[in-house]
Amino acid sequence: MIRKQLYIAERQERALKRKAKALGISEAELVRRALDGVLDDAKRPRPRRLEALERFLECARAVAARGHRLPRRIRREELYEEREGRLMRR
């Protein structure tokens, strides 16, 4: 194995300790597993993600087939005005 050093935030340190303890493994092992997960993801998509993507595409196709359209086009300025109005009423 090769030794690496890195800086993590305090919240990451606390979460790392909790998760490693819950899994019954060392913090180093948890970091190695997380790193493997990220590196493996880059190589191949996860099956669950593919299933989710396929379901999303099916829904999108169904919506497109129904010819669903928004009732009107919303301008960004209208959204800002509405939000500003709500904030001013507080």
Secondary structure, 3 states (H helix, E strand, C coil): CCCCCCCCCHHHHHHHHHHHHHHCCCHHHHHHHHHHHHHHHHHCCCHHHHHHHHHHHHHHHHHHHHCCCCCCCCCHHHHHHHHHHHHHHC
